[in-house]
Structures are given as C-alpha cells and as structure tokens.
C-alpha cells in the first residue's frame, strides 16, 4: 500500500452542525480536537509505507481510531462500526456524515505495520510533542514510575499440557504447509492423541501414568523432529516457527541419558530458568514469574507519569518487558527514553526495586536527575542485631585503599571484583592473625577460622548509598516520597478502566503496542477531566461522617432514647 499524505483536515460544516446539536456541552473527542487540533499527521507515518501500491487509508486517522478504540475497550469490528455510526468519532476524524469508514481488518494491518517497523512509540511520542506545544507538559518537573503484571493472552499450562500442545501445534501447522509429507511420518494413534486440545481433566491423574504419557509424547515429538531434520527430506520445514518451538521445548523438557529419552525431573535433571523457559507454544515470549507471592505468566509494564501540581498528570513513558525482568534493569532504559524526548524530570519518585547505588550516581551525573526511592538497608547480621560491627563502624581510606576496623587493625588486601549483576565491587580482607587474636571477634564475624571480609561499592556509589540511607530517615524525604503513592492510582485506573491487566495480543511487541495505545487513551481522558474540572471537587462525605455535625457528645433526646429502647 502507498500513502498520499492528506494536507488538510477540516471538519465538514454539516458534521460540525450535527455534532454541536448532539453534544451542546462538548464531548471528550470533540474537545480533544478543539483544544489540541490534529494530534497526528500523515507525514508522521510516511516511512511506514512504500512508494507504490494501493492507496492506504489515512494513518493519522487510524492512529486516532486506535486511541479511541482503547479508550472504550472496543474490538476492531466495533471500532470500525463506530467510525461509521458515531457523530463524535466523525467529528474527531474530520469525516462527512455519509462517510462509510473502512473494513475492520485494516486496523490489524495497521498494527502489524507499526510492529514490523518497530514504530509503536510514535503514537505516544507525537502526542507528547503536541502537549509540549500546548504548554500542558514540561520537563524537569516531578515524575513517578511503577510497574504491574500483565497476563498473556494464553491459558496456563502444566508441563504435560505444554509438551502435548506444542506437538499438536506443530502437527496442525505441518498439516497446512506439508500435508502429504506429514502423512508419511505420522502414526495412526497420533490422531486420537493429538486430534483435540490437551486439557488437564482429560489427562491421567496417577503420577506414574502421567510420566508414561510424557515419555510417549516425548518419543512422538522426537520421531517427528528426527524425520524433519533428516538430511535431504524436508529441510524447508525446519524453518517453520512451530517446528523450531517444538525443538526448543523438547530441549527444555527432555534429555537423553545413555541414548534413552528422559522426562526432566526438576530436582534431579533440572529445568531451565524462567527467564528462558517457554510457557506456551502460542506465545513463546510470555514468561512465568512470582513477585510478592503473586504468580503469573505474561509480561510486565512500567508506567511513568508526571505529577506536578499545576499541570495535568500525564503518562510520558511506557516500557513492556518479560515478566522475569526485574525493575532495576529498567531504570536506565526509562531515563534514556525520557532524555530522547527531552522530558527528563528533576526529581523521580520510584519504588525501592528501581534504586541502587549505581543508579544514584549515574542518573545524577548523566542526567542531573534526583532518584528518590527507599534504598535497601544494610542486611548484615551485625546491622540487624545492632550489637555487632557493621560497615558503618569501619573507617575507609579511599586514597590509600585501606580500611581500619573498630579495634584499630588495618586491612590486608583491597581487590576489585564484580558481583552477580556484573557491577563493580571491592573486597577488603583483614589479616587472619589480627582477627584470630581479637577480643571482640564475636561482634565482627561468626566464622571460626576466616577473618572479616568487607564488600564495598566504588567510592562514589558507597558515599551515595550512605547519603541515601541517611536521607530516607528524615521528615523531608517522607513528605517527598509520599507523592509516589499516586502511581498506584494510575495503575488502578489503567487496569479497571482500560483493561491493562490482560494482553489482547500474542507477543511482546504487540503487547507493548497495546500499552502505548492505552497510555494515549488515558492521557486524553485525563486532559478532558483537567479541562472540564480544573479544580478538585471535594469528596462527598458518607452519611455517618456527615452525622458528626449533629453529634452532641453522649446526650440523646427523649425521642432518640425511645427509638433505641424500641
């Protein structure tokens, strides 16, 4: 498809007249157009289309339709019907009353085009640029970030269901691409075993029977893979995604021991970590994770919003990750994206998972951002008991690369290392002789033979860590950090009003596009509230709370006593 950019976007007079008559007080989409003008232009999406082919529907209009679709939780068919039937949509899109709209399949093609070109963020980026033009958004303010779970658009599978469904998925795919070849490979009992979906209630209940079925499925899958990968037979079939998924799942769930196929035992043979383990053949990017006693399979979304008092609270960045990605890995990514949009905050309020000594230093030096979050306290037993010699009891001489212990002994060695997260750390060892003869040894280490070992961050990080731990004990920090709790309301709004909790689509890229569309819809909704309700309306008190104005201590009237006794 090719694109002829639409230069003019003027609402037809008849559409204006009917819309004003139908909505004399305005409407969220009408007000969006009147206050912001054209959020998107066809030129914004010019790189998504080739120079030849069938004329495409206006991508700027499709971007607005996507925004309104996710604002109301509509399907593609319902969104296309709304373009044809609703006057407020026609007003926002600048269409004639008689415009017949488009077929609903165009929306899927539009999303696929965005995902293929990795241009999902353009929907939010262009919106934020317009907000800055209209003085609705500013940089170097206060922002806050938090994350929440997103359920993949798949059903939860146990291991036995997983291998059975993976093999069934490959057989269905091969039946479409190479039916003649598959007939020469399959065995007759496969049709009964894999003809319908494998559900837990149809599987054996006895553990030994389930293990035998797992081995049978494993042998069937290995037989199919061996036939496909055999030289000179069906080499092109190796490139099918379903066949590659089958191969990966079999590597993760089975193992050959002495040429015998074995079903992996989690304790003895082990399973791959959740960060790479496939949970469903239909969405191979979904991962299983547990966080604060919540277990889910899918993804995780990180929302960053502004929270300045004199401006509307708008979402300025959205990141979608696998469920196993820890929050701390996204801190630098989020600030890099904000820097590209020239929307870096002066103060960034985050959960403790986003904060460590490395981030405190790098964000301050690279972006001049103050990261405000609860830093983890010293977890050593000396600090917990408050009776031993924790790190604060040692004097560090960074220039001489030495540490003096509370008893006046100087460290023996100073070595630069890296920890499990590949971050620099300094190991400080004391002399065995000094520690063995120390009268206060029981306050320093529980080891009976080894001397005290200290692990320090590099100087800048160590000093930033000490400063952050001291700062979070002050009242000023508690007042600033209290503002972070508002991000919970943002997540609640996204989940309850915009269905953020469950992904509509398969795969990380399409799920991220959904989250971007939800963010744009939330921004328009919040701006509508800002324009129509610029001041906070006091919450109506409950009936019992209102009774306080009439309360007169413990004195009751005679009529009240009669009612109570009655």
N, C-alpha and C positions, 0 to 999 in steps of 0.2 A: 504494500500500500504506500502511496505517496501523499505528501501533505502540501496543500496550498494554504499558507498562513492567512488567517482572517484578520484583516487590519482593523475593521470597525466592529464594534459590539454595542449597538444602540438598541435599547428595548423598544419594540414596536408600540406605537401610540395606543392601539386597541388593547394590547396586553397590559399596558400601564393603567388604562382606564378601568378595565375589569378587575385587575389586582387591587387597585386602590378602593374600588367599591366593595370588594370581598373582604379586604383587610384594612379598614379605615385607620386602625391604630398600628398598622405595620405588622411585620412578621419577621422571624429570625433570618430567613433567607433574603427577604426584601431589604431589611435593614443592613444585612451584610453587604449587599450590592451598593446601597446608598451611601454607606459610611466608608467602605473600602474600595469601591469601584471594582475593576477586574482583578481578582486575585491572581489569575494565571493568564498567560497569553500563549498563542500557538507557537510563537518564537521560542518559548521556554523549552519546548519539546521537539524542536526541529531535528536534533541529532538522532532521535529515535526512529526516524522514517527515512526510507531510501528515496532516490530521486525519480523513480519510475514506479508504475503500478497503478492500482485502483485508488481513486480519491478517498482519503480517510476522513472519518468524522472528526470534528474539531477536538484535539487533545485537551485544550483548555476547558472545553465544556465537559469532557469525560472526567477531568480532574475534579471539577465541581460536583458532578454527579456522584463520583466516588465519595467525596466529602459528605454529601447529603445522605447517601446510602448508608454510611456507617454511623451517621448521626442518629438515624432512626432504626438501625439494625435490619435493613431490608435485604432480601435476596436480589440477585441480578435481574430476575424477571420482574420482581416488584419495583425495583428502581427504574427499569425501562418503562413500566406502566405508569409510574409517577411522572416521568418526563412527558408522557402523552396526556395525562389526565389532570395534573395539579397545576393550578394557576401560579402558585408561589414558586414552583420549580421553573416554570416557563419564564417568569419574571427574572429570576436569578440568572437564567441561561440566555436571556435575550431572544426568546423564540416567539414566533407567531402563534396565535391561539389555535390555528389549524395545523401546526407542525406535527407530523406523525411520529417524530422521535426516531428510534433506532431499534434494531433487534437486540435482545438481551445478551446474546453471545459476544457482542462487541466488547462488553465490559471485561470478559475473561481474556479476550485477545489483548485488550489494553493493559491489563495487569501482567500478562505474560511478557508483553513488550517492555514494560518497566523493569521486571525482574531480570530479563535477559540482558538488558543494557546496564543493570546494576544502578538504576536511576530512581529507586524508591524514595530516597530522601528529598528529591526535588519537590515533592508535594509540600513538605514542611518547610524546606529552605526558602522557597519563593513566598510562602505565606509570612514567614518571619521577616523577610526583606520588606514586604509591604507594611507590616506592623511598625517597623522602624521608621519608614517614611511617614507614617501617620502619627508618630510620637507616642505609640502605645507600648513601646518596648525600648529598653535601654540596656546598655552593657554596664559592667562594673557596679552592679547592684547586689542584691542578696538572692541566692538561689538555693534550692534544696533538692536532693536526689534520694530515691529509694527504689527498691525492686520488689517484684512479686512473681508468683508462679503462674505459668501458662500451660494448660493441659493440651496436649497434642490431639489432633482430630483422628485418633485411633482408639481401639479398645485395649484394655490392659490384657496382656498375655502372660501366662506362666511359661516356663521353659519348654514344656512338652507341646503346648499350643503354638509356641513360636516356631519350633522346627517344623511342625506339621503345616502351619500356614505358610511358611517360607517355601516349602517344597510345592505346596498347592499353587502358590502364586507363580512359581517358575513354570509349572506344568500348564497353567492357563495361558501364560504368555507364549510358551512354545507352541501350544495348540493353535494360536493365531498366526505366528510367524513361520512355523515349520511343522504343519500337521502330519505330513507324510513321513518325515523323519522321526517324529515322536512316536508314531505307531510302530515303528521298527524297534523302538527302545523300551517302551513301557511294558509292564507285566499286567496280566489280567486282573489281579487282585488290587491294583492301584486305583482302578475306577471306583471300587467300593470304599477304599481307604481315604482317597483324596478328592472324591467327587463333590463333596459338600464341605461346608466350613467346619473346622475342628473346634468344638466348644467343650468346656470343662465338664459339663454334665453328661456328655457322650463318651468321655474318656474313662478308662478303668479307675476304680477307687483304690485298689490294692497297690501298695508301693512297688512290689516285685513285678506286677503286671504292667505298671506304668513304665518301669525301667526296660522291660522287654519290648514294649511298644516303641520307646525312644530308640532302642537299638535297631528295631525293624525300620523305622523312619530313617535313621542314620544310614543304614545299608542301602535303602532305596535311593536316597539322595546321592550317596557316593557312587552308586551304579550309574545314575544319570549324569553326574559330573564327569565320571571317567569316560563315558561314551561321548560326551560333547567335546572334551579336551583331547580325545584320542586323535593323533595326527592324521590329517587327510580326510576326516569325516565331516564334521560340521563346525569348522573353525569360526565362521562368522557368528555363530550363535553364542560364542564366548563373550561377544561384545554387548549382548543384551543385558540391561541393568538387572533384571530379575535373576539371571544366571550368576552374575557377579555377587549379588546379595546372597544367593544360595551358597556360594563358595565361602564368603566371609562368615556367614552364620555357622556353617559346618566347621570351620576352623575354630570358632569361638566355643562351640558346644560339644565338639567331639575331638578325640585324639587317638592316634594309632600307637599301640604299645605291642611290640613284637609282632607287627603286621596284623594285629587284631584291633578292630574298631571299638573304642570305649566311649561311653557316655560320661562326660566330665563330672566328677564329684567336686562340689565347691570346696570341701575340706582337704581332700587328698590331691586331686589334679588341678584344682583352682579354676576360676573363671576370670576373664579379662576385667579390668576396671570399668566402672560405669561410664567413664568418660569416652570409651570407645565401643562399648558393648551395644549391639543393635537390639532394640526392643520390639520392633515390628518391621516386617518386610515392606510395608506400605509407606512408612516414613522412617527412613534409615538415619535421619539426623536427630530424631527425638531421643532423649536420654532420661534415665531414671535417676532421681536424686532424692535425698532426705535432708530437710532443713527444719530445725526446731520441731522435731517429731512429726513433721508433715512430709509425706512421701508422695511423689507424683512423677509422671512420665510426660516429658514435653520440653518446654523451654522456660526462659526467664526473661522478663522485660524490665529495663531500667528507665524510669521517667525522671526527667529534670525539669523543674518549673521555677519561674521567678516568684518572689514573694515580697516585693517591695510594697509598702503601704499605699503609696499614691498611684500605683499602676495596677492594671488587671493582672491576675496570676495566670500566666500563660506557659504552656509546655514548650520548651525550647530545644530539647534533645530527647531522642528515643533510641535505645540500644536493645537489640534482641540477641540473646545468647542461648547456648545449650543449657539445660538445667544444671549440669555439673560445673559450670563456670562460676567461680567464686566472685563475690562482689569486688574484692580488692583488685582483681585483674582488670576491671573496667574503669577504675579511677582515672588513669592516664588517658585512656581512649576517650572518655567523656569530655575531658578538658581539651583534648586535641580537636575534637569536633566543634566545641564551643569557640575555640580560638579561630578556626576557619571561618565561622560565621560572625566573628567579631562580637561575641556575646559572652565573653568570659565574665564571671562575677568578681566582685571584690571579696565577698565572703560566701563560702559554700558550705551549707549545713548537710551533713551526711550521717549515715548510720556507722557504727563502730567498725563494721566489716569493710568499709571503704578506706579506712585510715590505717596507715603505718608510718614508721619513721621515714621511710624512703619517700612517700608521697608528701609528707610535711615539708621536706626540704626541696624536692624537685618542683612542686607546684608554686612554692614561694619564689624560687629562683627563676624558673622558666616562664611563669605566667603571672606572677605577683598576685596569687590567689591565696587567701587565708582559708585553710581547710579546717572546719570546725566539726569535731566529732569526738565521741567518747573513745579515748585511746585505752587499750588494754593495760591493766596494771601489772606490776611485777608478779609473776605466778610462782616464783620460787618458794620453797617451804620456809625459808628464812623470812621472807616478806609477809607471807600469810600468817605465820605464828607471831610475828612482831617481837620475837625474842632473840633471833639469830642475826648474823651479819649478812644483810642483803647487799645489793650492789651499791646502794647509797652510802654504805659505811666505808667504802674503799676510795682512796684518793688517786685520781688518774692524772699522770703527767704525759700529755699527748706528745709533747716535743721530744721527750726522752724515751717515749714508748715504754713506760714503766707504770706499775700500779703498786701502791703501798697499802697493805692490809691494816685493819684496825689495831693490830698488835705491833705495827711498825716494820714488818718484814716487806722486802721489795720482791716483786715478781721476777721469775727466772727467764721466761720467754714470752715473746709477743709475735703471733703468727696471723697472717691474713688468710682467711678461708672464705668459702661460700656455703650458704645453708641450703636446705632442700628446695627453697624457692629461687635458688641461684642468685641470692642477694649477698653482698659482701658482709663478712662478719670477722671480728678479731677474737682469737682465742688467746687468753692470758693464763699461763701456768705458773704456779708457785713451786718452790723447792720442796721436795719430799721431806728433807731433814727439818726444815723450818716448820712444816705443818705437823710432822710427827711429834715434835717436842713442844707444840703449842699447848698452853694450859686452857685455852678457850676453843679447842678443836670441835667440841660437841656443838658449839654455836655457829660453826662455819661449814662443816661438811659431815655427812653421815657415813662417808666411806671410811673403812678401817685401814686402808693402805694408801690409797691415792690422795695426792694433795688437792687443794681447792683449784677449780677451773672456772674462769670467768669468760663469758661471751659478750663482747661489746659490738655495737654498731659503729661505723665510722664516726669521726668526731662530730660533724655537722648533724648527722642523724641522731647521735646519742644526746647531744645538747637539745635538739628539737624535741626529742622524746621526753626528757626531763622537764622541759618547759611546758609541754602539753599536759603532762600529768599534774603539774602544779596548777596550771590554769584551770583545769576542769574541776578543781575543788573550790573555786571562787564563785561568788554570787553572780558576778557579771557574766561568767560563762553559762551558768544555769539559765539566766534570762535570755541570752542569745540563742542557746541551744533549744529552748522551749519552742521556738518557731519551727523547728524541724518536724514537729509532730503533725503539722498541717499536711505533710506529704501523704500521711495515712488517709486523709480525707480525699486527696486526689486519686489514690489507688481505689478507694471505695467507690468514688464516682465512676471511674473507668470500668470497674468490674460490674457494678449494679446497673448503670445507665447505658454503657456502651459495650457490654459483653466482652471485656478484655480477658477474662479468665480462660476462655476456651478458644483455641485456634480454629478458624474456618477452613484452613487450607493445609496441605501437606508440605513439609519442608521449611527450613529456617528462613529462606529468602522471602517466600510468600507470607509467612507468619509475620516477618518484620514489616512487610508492606501493609498488612492489616493493622499493625500497631501504629505505623505512621499515619494511616488514614484515620484511625481513632483519635490520635493526637490532634489532627487538624479539625476534626469534628468537635472535640472538647474545647479547643480554642475559640471556635465560633460561638459555641454555646456560652462560654464564659464571657465573651465580649458582649453578647446580647444582654446578659444579666448586668454587665457593667454599664452599658448604655441606658438600659431601662430602669435599673435600680442602682444608681451611683452611690447610694449610702446604704449601710447595713440596716436592715429592718429589725427592730428588737424582737426577740423570740417571745411568742405569746406564752404567758405562764400557765401552768396546769391549774385545775380547779382547786387542788389542795394548797398550792403555792399562793394563789390569789386569796385564800382564806386568811392569810397572815394579817392582811389589812384590817380584818374584823375581829381578830383574836384579842381577847382581853384577859389574858392570864388564865387562872383557874375558875373565874367567876362565870356561871351559867345562869341564864334567865330561867324563870319558873317553867316556861313552856318547853325549854330545852331539857329540863330535868324530867318532865312528864314524858317526852319522846324517848329519852334514854331508858326510863323505867318501863315504858310500854314495849 
